[in-house]
């Protein structure tokens, strides 16, 4: 799992996970079946991916330290998360 310690949405930082969710089609697929965020219990968040889009097999792929307010849809809309 990757760890990011200095991610800031206001500085145009971006995370590209498009290679992890090959079955996702923007505007067709349901984003929340492929990507979600969860509190890591240490003041950060896990970015979790379900590569098949079933919405039931999420794996932690990135630990974003110091950020507990991830809204996946907003991050995608703002260009901070590339899917």
Protein Blocks (a to p, Z undefined) as FASTA:
>chain_A
ZZdfkbcfklopacdfklmmmmbcghkacfklmgccddehlopacddddfkonopacccf
bdcehiabbcfklmmmnopacZZ
